[in-house]
Amino acid sequence: MKILITGGYGFIGSHVADKFFQKGHAIYIIDNLSTGQKDNVDIKHNFYNLNTADKECEKIFCSNKIDIVIHLSTQIDLRKPPEYRHSYQEANFTGLVNMLNLSKKYRVKKFIIISPASIYGNAGNVSELPFNEDVKPNPVTPAGMSSVVKEYYTGKWGEIFNLKILSVRVSNLYGPKENLNGEPGVIPLFINNILKGKNITINGYGTQTRDFLYIEDLADGLYEAAINDQCHGVINISGNTECSINDLATTLTKLFKAKKIAYDSRVKNLINLSRLDNSKIKKLTGWEPKYNLEEGLKKAYEWYQKKIFAAAAKANPLKHAVNALKRVPKEFIAYLENILFFSLAGFIQYNHLFLGTYAFKLDIDYILLYVALIGILWGQRQAYLAMILSTALYTSATLFSGTDIITFIYTPEYLLHISAYILIGIITGYSIEKRNRDLESKDLALKSLGGKYDFLNGIYNETKIVKEELQNQIIDTEDSFGVIYSIIQELDSQEIEKVFSAAISAIERIMKTDEVSIYTVSDTGKGEFLRLKTRSTTLSEKIPNSIRVIESKATKEVMETKNLYINHRLEPDLPVMLAPILEDRNVIATVSIHKVPFENLTLHYENLFRTIIGLISNALKRAYFFEASLRDKRYIVNTRILNPSTFEKILEEVKKKKSELGMSYSLLEITDTGKSYQEISDSIISSIRDNDYLGLSKKGHIYILLSNTQSSLASLVVERLLKNGVKSTVMHEVLDDL
């Protein structure tokens, strides 16, 4: 199946993805990476960096036939401010509605959500525990209240739009991959403090209890519930064990030698007692938690230990310094470079005023070069600063050299010099700024188009793979011409019993059903009765051995019209489809399909059934014709007694039907040996059914093979034969050598 997991890179989602992948399912993940981490999932999967409310999500459903949606991207970080939580809840709700809409539109088989144990609220006393699924939610935390709304909305949606909803309520989870930067549980916080040599700090007095469940146990339980058709509505997945926080801290101290246990009595716990009943999922799926608390804590501790040590090993002072430089704002670097270049240019240009020396004898204005260079490197803002600094330096140097202020103002040469600084600064700054804006705009457009291209390319590649798979499989599909031909070839037999047995298997495989029956028309009753010839194993004791035509609406219609009957109203006592097998416009048998998946009730399915019935009819006609043409070779002369070789073949086929389909039979031995074969045959034929057989064994004994008859009913035939002057006994043990 194809499994879509929203929030699949998170703590819960990553473990759920691993579990479904291990079971052979295709994984699709939607995650915006706000809290999830890509390295949490290392299995083969399809990833979409989207919000669940994004319209682009429809392309995922459109290009992939998603079977199950597991919606996990609705977690709330209670450490964020209220205004953040409010907007986040709105986004979560919009995403949930979008996922439900798409699941309804693209006919997803099951939609799964997860709620925390806080949805039940706080137990008044121990006698109220454990909480089972029938307990009315009474949340006292924002997360619990949000879950109540989510469950109610999702459940109502499922009722209105006929979408199967599974709401899983889980106890307190712990284990690897839980993000300490989000809203971690008490166990990862305690383990983190132990590894860092800090105290274990317990909120309150530690008497509050929790029902802890290892994350892999949740993944196992969720998988079992997801694939089980009986699992829908509300189901608890929990350890069904109570553990106080004091006991948890003591266990951690014993296992990992915590530094010290401290208490913060200022913190009040909204939920004091909590424990969830898991008997429902156990009954429906047989799931059981695999890990007790100590085993789970050891695995969690090992994972966090490796993670923290790996982080410490990466801590390199030199690398840290380089990373620190990378984090310095570009604006600061721009100002720093501007001041350095200004100082250098000013020194070269005017050092003679202070030192009495000339560094270079070139007619170059280094300040002008400085303004142009800064404008080219950093754009408009730094160019304007360079203009201001250059103008101030030039004015100061001119006045310092002995020019008075009035002369400076009225001398065109000085003003032209300043104008040159301003002009160069404006031109270079504006040109570079415009170029940078154009590049940035094009870069953003390129990134946007690149993102769309990557998304559409991913969809295209997935569609291409599915197309190629379907193209490769189409000749091998169950209803392709090649497969139908190969299956029908199994009917190519001249023994009627073999044809009937093979017909059941052929119809089951081609029509994708496990409830098929074939009845033959009784000549004895002049077509008033149908006798059960063979049927699927699952129909054992579900259908009658004989049907009176006048009492069955469907059978009567088929016998009269000689056409296919479709149970359009899906009446429970009638087969879904019933077709006649004809020979010279006479109905000799009927084939019934008693159960069909609703989605298969299509015109294609109906036409396929007509085709199969036609092929089976031809096979039976050949078998009947063969039997009629060899009548003198199959029967003892002037009798209805089968010769030993023919009777042995039929007996073997009946035995095979019993082992494969559970079709019962009985064998009667004729003990009246004082009569001729013809006399015995004439006396017996009127007392048995058309689908029963009278035969001679290799040892010369005469037997009656009662098809589809239990030993307890065979005594009735014995009494009937006795009235006709024929003595017989029931063979309770059928020997191979008769």
N, C-alpha and C positions, 0 to 999 in steps of 0.2 A: 504493500500500500504506500501511498504518498502522504507523508505527514508534514503539515505546516506548523511550525512552532514560532509564535511571536515572542520576542524577548528570549530567543534561543541562546544568546551568548551570556545570559545571566546565570546565577547560582543554580536555580532549579532547572531552567531550560537546557543548560549544557548537559546535565546528567540525564535528563529525559531524552535528549537527542542521541546521546551515546547508547542508551538502552534500546531505542527503536532501531538504530542502525545495526546493533549487534543481532537483532532479530530479523535482519534482512530487508528492512523498509527503507525507502528513499526519503531523505530529510531535506526540507526547505525551511530556511530561517529568515524571519524579518526582525531586524534589530537596528535601532538608530544609534547604538553604541553610547548612549547617555550614561548608562551604568554597566552594561555588559562589556566583556573583554573578548576579543577575537581568539586569544590563545586559550580560552576555556574549551574550545571545540576543535579537535584535531582530526575528526573523522571526515570522510567525503560527504559534502553537502552543497546545497545551492544557497548562497547568501544574497540578501537584498538589504542595502543600507537605506531603509525607509522608516517613516513613522507609520503606525498602523492606520492612521487617519488619512494617509496619502492616497490620492486617486490612482497613483501608479500601481497600487497593490492589486488592482483588478487584472492587470496584465499577467500576474503570477497565476491567478485562478483560471484565467482564460487559456493560457498556454499549457497548463498542467492540470490533470484531473485529480485535484486534491481530495483525499478520502477523509482525513481527520484533521481538524484544526485544534491545536492546543494553545489557548490564549493566555500568555503569562506576562505580557508587557503592561501590567497595571499596578506595579508596586509603588508605594508612597513613602518618601523619606520624611519621617516625622521630625527630623532635626532641621528641616528647612522652615523658613518663616511662613506664616499662615497664607499670605498673599501668593507665595509660590505654590503651596499645596493646592490652593483653590484653582489656579490656572492649570496645574498639572492634572488635577482630577477631571477638569473639563476636557483636556486633551485625551486622557485615558478613556473617558466615556465616548467621545467622538470616535476614537479608534475601535472601541468595542462594537459600536453601532456599525461601523464600516465593515468589520470582520463578519458580523452577523448577516449583514446585507449580502455580502459576497458569498458567504456560505449557503445562504438560501438560494441565491441566483444560480450558483454553479453546483447545487445539489450535493453538498458535503454530507457524508454519512453520519458524522458525530462531531459535536462542538463541545470542547472541554474547557472549563475554567477552574481556577483554584482559589480557595478562600482560606485564611488563617484560622487557627483555633479561637482567636479572639472574637469571632463572629458569634460564639455562644455566650460571651460575657463571663461573668463571675458566678461561680456556684456559691449558694448561701451556706452550704455545709457539705460534708463528705458524702452524705446519703444521696445527694443529687448527682453524684458522679457514678459512672462515666456518662458524658453527654452522648446520646445516640442521635441518629438522623431525624428522629421525630420531635426532638426538643426544639421549641421555638427560639430563634435567635434573639438575644437580648444584649447587644454590644454596648460596651462602655468606653471604647477607644475609637479614634477616627478611622483606623484601618478596618475595624470590625463593622462600623457603620457603613463605610464605603462598600464592603463586601456584601452586606445585606441588600443594598440597592442594586449592585451588580447581579447578584443571584436572582433577585425578583425580576429584573428586567429581562435577563437572559432566559429564565424559565418561561415567562409569558411569551417571549418571542418564539420559543420553541413550540408552545401550544398553538399559537396563532398560525405559524407558517410550517408546521409539521417538520420541525428540525429537531433531531434527537440531541438533547442537552445532557451533559454530565457535569455536575458541580461537585468537585472534590474538596472536602474540608480536611486540612492537614494539621497535625499537631506541630509542636515546635521542632523545626528542622535544624540540623547541624551537619557539618562535614566539609570536605575540601571544596575549594573554589568560591567560598563565600567572601564577598568583598568587604574588607574592614573599613573602606572609605565610605560605604553607604550607610545602611542601618543594620549592622550585624547583630546576631543573637548573642545571648549571654555566654555560650560556650566558646565561640571564637574570641570574644573579648577576654575571657579568663585565660585561654591558651596563649593569646598574644602577650598578656601581662606576665605569664610564667616564663615565656621564652625571652622576654626583655628584662627579667629579673625584678619585676615590679610586684606589688601586693595584689592579691585578688580582692577587689572591693565589691561588696554585696550591697545592693540597694535595699533598704529596709532592714528587717531582722532575719531574712533568709528562710522564713517559715513558708513562704509562698511555694506552691508546687506547680510543676510543669510536666507535660507528657512529651518526652524527647523522642525523636525519630531520626535515624540516620538517613542521609539523603539518597543513598542507593536503594534503601528499602522503599522510599517513596517512588523512585523511578520504576522499580519492579511492580509495585502495586498499581501505579498509574498505567503501565503497559497492559497488565492483566485486565484492568477495568476498561481500557480503551478498546480492546479487541473483543470484549465479551458483549454480545447483543443484549444480555439481560441487565447490564450495568448502565443505568441512566437515572436521571433525577439527582438526588443528593447521596453521596457516599463518603464516609469517613475513612481516611487512611492514617493510621496512628500506631504507636507502640502499645497503647492501652495500659500504660504503666505510669504511676505517679512518682515523681522524684522532687524532693524539696531542693531549693538552691543551696541550703546548708550541706545536704548530702552530696550534691554535685561538687561543691567546693572541696569537701572532704575526699571524695574519690579522686579528683584532680591532684590534690596534694599528695595522696598516697601513691598515685601512678607516676607523677612527674616532679614531685618535691617543690611545691610552690613556696615562695618566700614567706608569705604571711597572709592570713585572711583578715580583712578589715571590713567594717560596716559603716554605711552612710544612712543613718536613721532619718535624715531629713527627706529622703525620697519616699514618696508614698506609691504603693503598687495598686493600680486600678484593678488588676485581676489577681486574686489571692490563690484560688484553687482551680486547676484545669486538668482534665483528662478526657480523652475521646474514645468511644466504643468502636471497635473495628470488627465486630462479629458479622456485619452485613457483607463486607467485601470478602471475608473468609468463607462465608457460606456460598457466595455467588461464584468465586473464582478459585478458592483454595489457597489464596495468598497468605503468607505468614512472614513477619519480620525476620530477617536473617541475623541481624546484629543486636546484641544487647548493649547496654550503655558503655560498659568498659571497652568492649571491642571497637565500638564506634569512636570512642574518645581516642583510643590509640591510633587509629587510622587518621583521624582528623589532626591529631598532634603531629604525626609524622609528616603530613602534607604541609602544615604551617611551618614546621621546623625547616624543611627543605626550602620553602619559599623565602623565609627570613634570612637564612644563611646564604642563599643565592644572591639576595639583594645586598647583603653585607660584602660578599666577595666582589661585587661589581663596584663597590664604593672605592674610587681611586682619586686621591687628592688632585693630581694633575688634570685628570679628566674633568673633575669637578670645577676646577678653575677655568678650563676651556669652555665648559657648558655655561659657567657664570658669565663669561665674556659674550657668549652667544645670546644670553638673555638680556644684555645691556640694550636699552632702547636705541634705535638708529638715530633718533633726534639728538640724543646726548652726544653720540659719536660725531654727528654733523657739526654741532657747535664746537666740539673739541678740535676737530680738524680745521674749522674756520679760524679759530683763534691762533692755532699753530701756524697755518699758512700766512695769516696776517702778520704775525710777529716776524716770521722769516722774511717776507717780502719787505716789510718796513725796515728791518735791519739792513738788508742789502741796499735798499733805496736811499736811506737817510743816515747810515752809520757815520758819514763824514761830519755830520752836524755835532755828533757827540764824541767821536773818537778822533776826528781830524784826519781820517784816512779815506781813501776811495778803494773799495774792494774791486770794482770792475770799471773799466773805461769803455762802457758800451752805452750808446744812446737808446736805452730801453727803459720803458717805464714799468718796473716790476710790480708796482701796485695795480696797474692796469691788467697785467697778466694774472695777478692774484684774483681780481674781480671776475675775469673771464673764466678762470679755472674753477672757482667756487660755484659759479653759476652753472657750468657744465656738469660738475660732479653732483651737486645737491639741489639744484633747481631754484625756484623763485624766492623762497623765504630766506635762504642763506645768501643768495645774491643781493637781496635788499640789505641784509646786515653788512655784507662786504662793502656795498656802496657807502653806507653810513660810516663805517670804520675808515674807509679809504679817504672819504671827504674830510673827516675830522683830522686824520693824520696829515693829509696834504695841507690843510688850512693851518694846522699847528706848526708844521715844518716851515711853511712860508713866513708866518709871523715870527717864528723863532729866528729865522735868518735875517731879520731886520726890516721887513716890509710892514708898514702900518696897516691898520684895518681899513682905512678909507681908500688907500691905494689898491689894496687887495680887492675891494669891492668894485672899483671902477676900472680895473685892468682886465680887458677881454681875455688875455692869455690865461689868467688864473681861472676865470669862469668857464672857458672852453675846456680846460683841463678837468674841472669838476664835472662838467657836462659829459665829457667822455666816459668818466667812471659810471655816471648814472645811466648813460645810454647803453654801455656794454653790459652793465648789470641787468637792465630791463630786458635787453634782447636775449642774452644767454639764459637768464632765469625763466623768462616766459616760454622760450623755445623748448627748453628742457622740460619744464613743467607740463607743457602741452603734449610733448612726446610721451612723458611718463603717464599722463592721464589716458592717452590713446592706448598705450601698451597695457595699462591696467584694465581698461575697459575691454580690450580684445582678449586679455588673459582671462577675465571673468567669463566672457562669452565663450571662450574656448573650453574653460573648465565646465561650464554649464552644458555645452554641447557634448563634451567628453563624457560627462556623467550620464547624459541621456543615451549616448552611443553605447557606453559600457552596459547600461541596463538593457537596452533593446538588443544588443549583441548577445547578452546572456540569455535573454528570452528566445532569441533566434536559434542559438546553439542548442538550447534545451528542446525546442520544438523540432529542430532538425534531427536530434538524436531519437526523439519519440517517433518521428516520421520514418526514420530508417529502421527502427525496431519493428514498427508495424508493417513496413514494406517487406522486411525479411520474414516476418511471422505469418503474413497473410495466407501463404500457401499451406501453412501448417495449422491454421486455426480450426477449431472444432467443427465449424460449419462451412469450410471450404470444400470445393468439389473433390479435391484430392483426398481429403480425410474422409468425407462421406463415402466416397467410392471404396476406400480401404476398409471402412467399418462394415459396409454392406456386403463386401466380399466374404465376411464371416458367416453370412446367411446362405452362402452357396453350398447347400447340402441337399441330399435327396431324402434325408430322414426328417419327417415332419416334426418330431420331438426336438431335434437339434435346431431346426429353423425357429421354432417358438422360443427356445432358450436363448439363442443368439439374438433374436429380435428384441428381447428385454434389454440386454446389454447395449445394443446399438442405439435404441431410443434414448436410454439414459445418458449415453455419452454425447450424442448429437444434440438432444434437446435440453441438456444441462438440468436434469431433474433426477430424483431418486425415488419417485413414486409412479410406477407404470404398471398397468395390468392388462392382460389379454384374456378375453372370454371367447369361447367357441359356441356356435349355435347348435342346440340339441335337435337332432332329427327325430328323436323319440317323441318329443312333445310337439313336433311339427312347428318348430321355431318359437315356441312359447317360453322357452327357458334358455338362459346363457349359463354355461358351466365355466368356472375359473380354470384356465389352462396353465397360466404361469403369471408371476408377478414379481415386483421388486422386493428385496428383503425387508425394507422398512414398512411394507404394507402388511406384514404378518399379523393376522388376527384383526386387521382393521377393515377389511372388505369381506363380503360374503362369498361363499363358494358357489352359490347359484343365484341368479337374478331372474325374477319373473318379469318378462318384457312389459306386460301391461301395467305393472306397478312402478316402473321406472320411467319418468318423463323423458330423460335424455336418451335412454336406450330405445324407447318406443319411437322417438323422433328419428333416430338414426336408422332404425329398421324400416321405417316407412319412407323416408326421403332418400335414404342411401347416400347421404351427404355428411360432411363434417359438422359436429355440434360444438358450439362455443358457449361456455357458461358465462355470459356477459354480466350477469347480476351477481356472480360469485356466490351462488347459493352453496352453503356448507356441505350439504348431503350429496352434491353432484360433482362429478369430475370437472376439471377446468376445460379439458378438451376430450372429445370422444369421436373416433373415426371408424368407419366400417371397412372391413376387408371383403372385397367382392370377388365372386367367381360366376361369370355369366349372369351378371346383374342380380345375383343372389348373395345375401350377406352370410358369410360363413364364419366370421369372427369379428370382434370389435377390439379396438385398442384405446385405452384410457390413460390420460395424464391427470393425476389427481392433485399435483402441487406444482406451481410455477412461480418464480419470483415475479413480483408485480411489474418490474421494469421490462420483463421479457414478453409481456402481452402486447406484441406488436404485429403488424401485418406480415412482416418478414418471418416472424416466429410461426405464424399460422401457415404461411406458404411452405416453410421448411417442413412442418409436420405433414402437410399434404404430400410433399415429395417423398418423405420417408415411408409413409403408409403405402404409397404406390410401389416403391421398391420392395417392401416387405410382402405386399400382395403378389408380386411377380414371383418372389422366392417360394411362397407357399403354393402357388399354382403349379410351379414346377415339381414341388415335392408331392403334391396330391396326384399330379399326372403320372409321376414316376411310380407312386404306390398303386394306382389303378392299372397301369400297364404291366406291372409285375405281380398282379394279384394272385395269379395261379402259382407263382413261385414263392410268395410270402406266406400263403395260407395252405393248410392241409386241405386236400381236395374235398369239395362240397361242405366245408365248415368255415367258421370264423376263428378257427384256432391258428395262431401264428406258429410258423415252424421254429425250431430251436434257435437257429442263427439270428433270425429277425427278432424274436422275443428277447434274446440276450442283448442285442443292441439297444432295444427300447428300454429294457430294465436298467442298463448302464447309464443311459441318458437321464432316466428318472432319478437314479441315485445321485447323479451329478447335480441335478436341480435341487435336490434336498440339501446337499452340502454347500452349494453356492447361494441358493435363494431361500433355503429354509422351507421348501415345498414338501409337505408330508405325503407319504404314500403307504399303502398296505398291500400285503401279498396273501392271497388265500390259496390253499392247496386243495384240489379236488380229491376227495378220498373215495368217491364212488367209482370204482374201477370196473364194475360189471356191465357198463354200457359202451357202445361204440362212440368214436369221436364225433360223428354226426349227431347222435342222440344227445350227447353231452352239450355240444355246441348249440343245438336248437333249444335245449332247456335253459341254458345260461343266458343267452343273448338278450332275452326279454327282461332279465332281472338286473342287468348292469347298464351303466350310462355309456353314451357314445365315446367319451374320452377315457373309458376303461379298456383294458386289453385282456384277451384270453389267449394264453400261449402254452406251448409245449417245451419242456426243458430237455436238455441233452440226455438225461437219465430216463426220459419217457413219462415224467409226471406232468399233469396239467395244472396250471396256475392261473389265477385271476389277479391282474395288477390294477388295483384301485387307485387312480390318480387323485392327488390332493385329498386324501382321506386318512384321518388319524386311526390308530389301532382301536381306540375305544368305540369308533363308529362302524368298524368293519364287521362287528358282530351282527349288526342289523342286516347286512348283506347276506351273512351266513344263514340267518333265519328266513330271509326271502328266498334263497336258493333251496332251502330245505322244503319249503312249500311247493316248489316246482320239482321236487323229487331228487335234488342234487345235494349230496353231503359234502361239506367242506370244513376246513379248520383254518384259523388265523395263524400265519407264520410270524411269531413274535420276534424271531431272530432270523434275518435274511442272510443265508449263507452265500458265499461267492460261487460255490459249486453246487448248483441245483440239480 
